Amino acid sequence: MTELHLWLRHEVRTTERRTPVVPSDARRLVDSGVTVTVEESPQRIFPVEEYEKAGCRTAEAGSWVSAPDDAVIVGLKELPEEPAELRHRHVFFGHAYKGQPGARALLERFAAGGGALYDVEYLVDDSGRRLAAFGFWAGYLGAALAVLRHRGRLTAPLEPTTRPQLDERLRGDGDFTALVIGALGRSGRGACEAFRVAGVEPTRWDLAETRELDRPALLAHDVMVNAVLATTPIPPFLREEDLDTPGRRLRTLCDVTCDVGSPLNVLPIYDRTTDWADPVRRLREEPPLDLIAIDNLPSLLPAESSTDFSAALVPQLMEFGTGAAWARCRDRFERASAETGVAS
Ligand SMILES: NC(=O)c1ccc[n+]([C@@H]2O[C@H](COP(=O)([O-])OP(=O)(O)OC[C@H]3O[C@@H](n4cnc5c(N)ncnc54)[C@H](O)[C@@H]3O)[C@@H](O)[C@H]2O)c1
């Protein structure tokens, strides 16, 4: 059996400071006999020198294209547009199995080069539970931004920060009521934790509490965070007409889920996400209702979110090529390629 060679690539998106493998975990990989090559990357939150000290080899940004055939290329987000033919095995979030824009083109590149996508979103245990995800920090940030906005303390543009800095701004006392929907999930637990730091004990709803949805109770909270993972279409939590309900207390809404435009959307009250430059959109003037719907929340806490993600991913990476989870991941890729009509 050939030895495992992992190649941690530079991320092309300049705002992406996260990494799927942090230096301390890279050391664990090296210590267990894995060859780890780390590309230089100006924006990565951990400098390449830390990986070097951990025993990794280094390489120029983007040089994975000429990496040995057996190297497994590890990243987070999209690949650069070239090369047109992908000959390696790649581990990253491909967003290519649900007909997303660019999905077919990506699968065609793998088919052309004979490579394969091991999409981390589909790296699941035998009961279908995701093994590595960024949800907790997405929820934490979502609730934190909602709190800051509600207290008139949110400044734009948003910039990556650290948890101690964020928590310093977040601390306060129970000056409003809050609701988290999807409270038992990763994002939901993160949201509840941020509210706790902010001095607010939120109402927690999950599947049991939304089965018979009580919209008046929802609208009676000052701040709401939606963190559900919807898998089948369900009645929306809020509709346009609900926003004009007399006596609405709801003033600040953060949609961590961000399913805007999808048939699964539980908040069809807005049509586009917000972003770091303009994090807040006013949906109603009187009384005010502000929306935050940012789809890359964990990137705002790059060190913390990378560290947690890496802790979950690295034990899996040690079993790359042998573990059942990777076999499922590979099957999912083959199935998506076949369904898209792309030969692989
Ligand atoms: N905005 C971002 O930057 C960002 C980042 C990461 C994840 N997300 C999104 O956040 C969502 C949640 O992710 P997660 O990792 O926390 O998922 P998760 O599976 O850990 O948790 C989802 C929770 O939602 C609950 N839920 C599902 N349907 C519900 C309903 N109808 N009513 C009440 N609760 C319901 C589930 O029971 C579960 O507890 C996903 O859509 C994910 O794509 C967004």
The ligand as an SDF file (V2000), in Angstrom:
LIG
                    3D

 44 48  0  0  0  0  0  0  0  0999 V2000
  -24.4600   30.8520    7.4520 N   0  0  0  0  0  0  0  0  0  0  0  0
  -23.3730   30.1130    7.5290 C   0  0  0  0  0  0  0  0  0  0  0  0
  -22.2430   30.5970    7.4230 O   0  0  0  0  0  0  0  0  0  0  0  0
  -23.4960   28.6410    7.8060 C   0  0  0  0  0  0  0  0  0  0  0  0
  -22.3680   27.8970    8.1670 C   0  0  0  0  0  0  0  0  0  0  0  0
  -22.5320   26.5390    8.5010 C   0  0  0  0  0  0  0  0  0  0  0  0
  -23.8020   25.9550    8.3910 C   0  0  0  0  0  0  0  0  0  0  0  0
  -24.8520   26.7290    7.9690 N   0  0  0  0  0  0  0  0  0  0  0  0
  -26.2040   26.1510    7.8270 C   0  0  0  0  0  0  0  0  0  0  0  0
  -26.8160   26.0780    9.1050 O   0  0  0  0  0  0  0  0  0  0  0  0
  -27.8370   25.0660    9.0700 C   0  0  0  0  0  0  0  0  0  0  0  0
  -27.7210   24.2010   10.2980 C   0  0  0  0  0  0  0  0  0  0  0  0
  -26.4960   23.4690   10.2380 O   0  0  0  0  0  0  0  0  0  0  0  0
  -26.0600   22.5290   11.4530 P   0  0  0  0  0  0  0  0  0  0  0  0
  -24.6760   22.0380   11.1430 O   0  0  0  0  0  0  0  0  0  0  0  0
  -26.3110   23.2370   12.7290 O   0  0  0  0  0  0  0  0  0  0  0  0
  -27.1160   21.3460   11.2910 O   0  0  0  0  0  0  0  0  0  0  0  0
  -27.5140   20.2660   12.3870 P   0  0  0  0  0  0  0  0  0  0  0  0
  -28.0140   19.1020   11.6060 O   0  0  0  0  0  0  0  0  0  0  0  0
  -26.4110   20.0680   13.3810 O   0  0  0  0  0  0  0  0  0  0  0  0
  -28.7160   20.9400   13.1880 O   0  0  0  0  0  0  0  0  0  0  0  0
  -29.9420   21.2810   12.5910 C   0  0  0  0  0  0  0  0  0  0  0  0
  -31.0180   21.2830   13.6630 C   0  0  0  0  0  0  0  0  0  0  0  0
  -32.2230   21.7550   13.0390 O   0  0  0  0  0  0  0  0  0  0  0  0
  -33.2730   20.9880   13.5910 C   0  0  0  0  0  0  0  0  0  0  0  0
  -34.4250   21.1020   12.7040 N   0  0  0  0  0  0  0  0  0  0  0  0
  -34.5880   20.5960   11.4640 C   0  0  0  0  0  0  0  0  0  0  0  0
  -35.8050   20.9090   10.9870 N   0  0  0  0  0  0  0  0  0  0  0  0
  -36.4230   21.6320   11.9490 C   0  0  0  0  0  0  0  0  0  0  0  0
  -37.6860   22.2370   12.0650 C   0  0  0  0  0  0  0  0  0  0  0  0
  -38.5960   22.1450   11.1040 N   0  0  0  0  0  0  0  0  0  0  0  0
  -37.9950   22.8940   13.2110 N   0  0  0  0  0  0  0  0  0  0  0  0
  -37.0860   22.9930   14.2120 C   0  0  0  0  0  0  0  0  0  0  0  0
  -35.8710   22.4370   14.1660 N   0  0  0  0  0  0  0  0  0  0  0  0
  -35.5450   21.7660   13.0530 C   0  0  0  0  0  0  0  0  0  0  0  0
  -32.7130   19.5850   13.6940 C   0  0  0  0  0  0  0  0  0  0  0  0
  -33.4840   18.7680   14.5670 O   0  0  0  0  0  0  0  0  0  0  0  0
  -31.3220   19.8900   14.2430 C   0  0  0  0  0  0  0  0  0  0  0  0
  -31.3120   19.9340   15.6490 O   0  0  0  0  0  0  0  0  0  0  0  0
  -27.6050   24.3010    7.7660 C   0  0  0  0  0  0  0  0  0  0  0  0
  -28.5830   24.7100    6.8310 O   0  0  0  0  0  0  0  0  0  0  0  0
  -26.2340   24.7320    7.3260 C   0  0  0  0  0  0  0  0  0  0  0  0
  -26.0950   24.6970    5.9060 O   0  0  0  0  0  0  0  0  0  0  0  0
  -24.7340   28.0380    7.6960 C   0  0  0  0  0  0  0  0  0  0  0  0
  1  2  1  0
  2  3  2  0
  2  4  1  0
  4  5  1  0
  4 44  2  0
  5  6  2  0
  6  7  1  0
  7  8  2  0
  8  9  1  0
  8 44  1  0
  9 10  1  0
  9 42  1  0
 10 11  1  0
 11 12  1  0
 11 40  1  0
 12 13  1  0
 13 14  1  0
 14 15  2  0
 14 16  1  0
 14 17  1  0
 17 18  1  0
 18 19  2  0
 18 20  1  0
 18 21  1  0
 21 22  1  0
 22 23  1  0
 23 24  1  0
 23 38  1  0
 24 25  1  0
 25 26  1  0
 25 36  1  0
 26 27  1  0
 26 35  1  0
 27 28  2  0
 28 29  1  0
 29 30  1  0
 29 35  2  0
 30 31  1  0
 30 32  2  0
 32 33  1  0
 33 34  2  0
 34 35  1  0
 36 37  1  0
 36 38  1  0
 38 39  1  0
 40 41  1  0
 40 42  1  0
 42 43  1  0
M  CHG  2   8   1  16  -1
M  END
$$$$
